[in-house]
Amino acid sequence: MKVVVTGGSGFIGSNFIRYILRERPDWDVVNFDALTYAGNPENLAEFEGKPHYWFFKGDIANPVDVENALKYKPDAVVDFAAESHVDRSIHGGASEFIRTNVSGVQTLLEAVKKFEIPRYIHISTDEVYGALPLDSGEPFTEETAFQPNSPYSASKAAGDLLCRAYFKTYGTPVIVTHAANNYGPYHFPEKLIPFFIMRAMKDEALPLYGDGKYVRDWLHVEDHCAAILAVLERGTLGETYNIGADNEIANIDIAKMILKILGKPESLLTYVTDRPGHDRRYAISMAKIERELGWKPKYDKTNFEQGLRETVEWFKSHQDWSARAVERSKGVNEHIVV
Ligand SMILES: NC(=O)c1ccc[n+]([C@@H]2O[C@H](COP(=O)([O-])OP(=O)(O)OC[C@H]3O[C@@H](n4cnc5c(N)ncnc54)[C@H](O)[C@@H]3O)[C@@H](O)[C@H]2O)c1
C-alpha cells in the first residue's frame, strides 16, 4: 500500500506517519507538506533516508505540486494539511485559511479524480458543528448541521462540503472525519495544552479566556491515529465519521491538572479577555465509528490524567524541540494574545 499524507510534518500528521510506519511496516508513505510555520521537519527526522518514507515539499493549493505528487497513483491520500489555529484565523486574517483549507481541498479533489486515486480521507474537526450549551445539549453526531463560528471552522466546513459535493457529483472516493481536540507529543506550542505546559514549567501565568469554563472533548493523538487507520482501511466511501473520546473537560480544569502534575501553584492561573465568538462546549458522539469500525479510544475520562501526565513528561524532555518550534513561528503568531 502506498499512501500520500498531506500535512505530515504537523502535529497530527507526523503522529499518524509514525503510527503507520510502526503498525503497517510494509506500507510506503509520502509526506507532502509545504512546511509552513507549523510544519516541523524535526518531527520525522528519524525516518529521513530510511526505506518506506519519502518527503515531498509542496503546497496543496498548487495544482502543479499536487499533480506531481499524485501522478504516481498512490492507493490513498490522507489529508491533514491545513491552517489549524483558531486564534490566528480570528486575529491574523482568514485568507490563508481559505486558500489552504478550501482551495487546497478542491485542488486535491481534482487530482484524486483525475488520477483515479481509490481513497481520499479528509481530516476535519468537530468545530464545524458549532457550539453546545455548557450543561445541556446532545453531543454532535454525523447528522448534526454545520454551524461554524470561527473563520477556521468555516473554512474547514467549506472543505468538508466540497468533499461531499465531489462524492455526489463525480463519485470521487472520499471519506471525511470530524475529530475532537487532540493532545499528545509534537503538539505545536501555540495550542492550549502545550502552551500551558510550557508556561507552567517556566513559572509563567496560565492565561484563561473569559471564565475558563470552555469545554472540549480531549482526544489523545494516538487514539486519533488509530481511528484514522480504521477509516482508511475499513471506512465506507461517501460517509463521515466522528471521532471523540468521551472526555469532556473545561479549560480551567486542564490548567489545574497541569499545575498539579508539575507541582506548581494555582496562583499562576489568570483570566484574560475572551476570544470573540468563543464556542462554549464541544461534545461528539463516537457511536458510529465504534459500531461500524470497532474503534474505541484507549484514553477517555477514566484515564485522561494518565494521558496528560505522559504528555507533560514528553514536553519536559523535549524543551529544545518546543523552543525551536516557537522560534520558527516568530513573526507569524505575534498578534495572538495568549
Ligand atoms: N489539532 C487538533 O486538535 C485537531 C482536531 C481535529 C481536527 N484537526 C485537523 O487535523 C488536521 C491536522 O491538524 P494539526 O493540529 O496537525 O495541524 P498543524 O497546524 O500542526 O499542521 C498542519 C500541517 O499542514 C501543513 N500545511 C499547511 N498548509 C499547507 C499547504 N497549503 N500545503 C501543504 N501543507 C500545508 C503545515 O506545514 C503543517 O505541517 C487539520 O486539518 C485540522 O483541521 C485538528
The ligand as an SDF file (V2000), in Angstrom:
LIG
                    3D

 44 48  0  0  0  0  0  0  0  0999 V2000
   -5.2120   19.7270   16.3870 N   0  0  0  0  0  0  0  0  0  0  0  0
   -6.4730   19.3420   16.6640 C   0  0  0  0  0  0  0  0  0  0  0  0
   -6.8680   19.2920   17.8290 O   0  0  0  0  0  0  0  0  0  0  0  0
   -7.4000   18.9450   15.5570 C   0  0  0  0  0  0  0  0  0  0  0  0
   -8.6440   18.3970   15.8850 C   0  0  0  0  0  0  0  0  0  0  0  0
   -9.4870   17.9790   14.8500 C   0  0  0  0  0  0  0  0  0  0  0  0
   -9.1000   18.1020   13.5400 C   0  0  0  0  0  0  0  0  0  0  0  0
   -7.8800   18.6580   13.2420 N   0  0  0  0  0  0  0  0  0  0  0  0
   -7.4930   18.7480   11.8290 C   0  0  0  0  0  0  0  0  0  0  0  0
   -6.3920   17.8720   11.6640 O   0  0  0  0  0  0  0  0  0  0  0  0
   -5.5090   18.3750   10.6640 C   0  0  0  0  0  0  0  0  0  0  0  0
   -4.1030   18.4690   11.2360 C   0  0  0  0  0  0  0  0  0  0  0  0
   -4.1200   19.3600   12.3540 O   0  0  0  0  0  0  0  0  0  0  0  0
   -2.7880   19.6830   13.1510 P   0  0  0  0  0  0  0  0  0  0  0  0
   -3.1910   20.1440   14.5000 O   0  0  0  0  0  0  0  0  0  0  0  0
   -1.8340   18.5760   12.9990 O   0  0  0  0  0  0  0  0  0  0  0  0
   -2.2480   20.9480   12.3210 O   0  0  0  0  0  0  0  0  0  0  0  0
   -0.7960   21.5900   12.2840 P   0  0  0  0  0  0  0  0  0  0  0  0
   -1.0190   23.0580   12.1290 O   0  0  0  0  0  0  0  0  0  0  0  0
    0.0470   21.1060   13.4070 O   0  0  0  0  0  0  0  0  0  0  0  0
   -0.1540   21.0140   10.9350 O   0  0  0  0  0  0  0  0  0  0  0  0
   -0.6000   21.3930    9.6660 C   0  0  0  0  0  0  0  0  0  0  0  0
    0.4030   20.9020    8.6510 C   0  0  0  0  0  0  0  0  0  0  0  0
   -0.0800   21.2460    7.3510 O   0  0  0  0  0  0  0  0  0  0  0  0
    0.9800   21.8290    6.5970 C   0  0  0  0  0  0  0  0  0  0  0  0
    0.3850   22.7380    5.6210 N   0  0  0  0  0  0  0  0  0  0  0  0
   -0.2780   23.8970    5.8740 C   0  0  0  0  0  0  0  0  0  0  0  0
   -0.6670   24.4670    4.7160 N   0  0  0  0  0  0  0  0  0  0  0  0
   -0.2610   23.6350    3.7100 C   0  0  0  0  0  0  0  0  0  0  0  0
   -0.3830   23.6680    2.3030 C   0  0  0  0  0  0  0  0  0  0  0  0
   -1.0070   24.6860    1.6710 N   0  0  0  0  0  0  0  0  0  0  0  0
    0.1340   22.6400    1.5840 N   0  0  0  0  0  0  0  0  0  0  0  0
    0.7760   21.6100    2.2090 C   0  0  0  0  0  0  0  0  0  0  0  0
    0.9390   21.5400    3.5410 N   0  0  0  0  0  0  0  0  0  0  0  0
    0.4120   22.5390    4.2860 C   0  0  0  0  0  0  0  0  0  0  0  0
    1.8510   22.5270    7.6230 C   0  0  0  0  0  0  0  0  0  0  0  0
    3.1740   22.7550    7.1460 O   0  0  0  0  0  0  0  0  0  0  0  0
    1.7880   21.5550    8.7820 C   0  0  0  0  0  0  0  0  0  0  0  0
    2.7920   20.5740    8.6680 O   0  0  0  0  0  0  0  0  0  0  0  0
   -6.0900   19.7180   10.2240 C   0  0  0  0  0  0  0  0  0  0  0  0
   -6.8240   19.5110    9.0450 O   0  0  0  0  0  0  0  0  0  0  0  0
   -7.0180   20.1000   11.3660 C   0  0  0  0  0  0  0  0  0  0  0  0
   -8.0840   20.8930   10.8970 O   0  0  0  0  0  0  0  0  0  0  0  0
   -7.0340   19.0730   14.2200 C   0  0  0  0  0  0  0  0  0  0  0  0
  1  2  1  0
  2  3  2  0
  2  4  1  0
  4  5  1  0
  4 44  2  0
  5  6  2  0
  6  7  1  0
  7  8  2  0
  8  9  1  0
  8 44  1  0
  9 10  1  0
  9 42  1  0
 10 11  1  0
 11 12  1  0
 11 40  1  0
 12 13  1  0
 13 14  1  0
 14 15  2  0
 14 16  1  0
 14 17  1  0
 17 18  1  0
 18 19  2  0
 18 20  1  0
 18 21  1  0
 21 22  1  0
 22 23  1  0
 23 24  1  0
 23 38  1  0
 24 25  1  0
 25 26  1  0
 25 36  1  0
 26 27  1  0
 26 35  1  0
 27 28  2  0
 28 29  1  0
 29 30  1  0
 29 35  2  0
 30 31  1  0
 30 32  2  0
 32 33  1  0
 33 34  2  0
 34 35  1  0
 36 37  1  0
 36 38  1  0
 38 39  1  0
 40 41  1  0
 40 42  1  0
 42 43  1  0
M  CHG  2   8   1  16  -1
M  END
$$$$
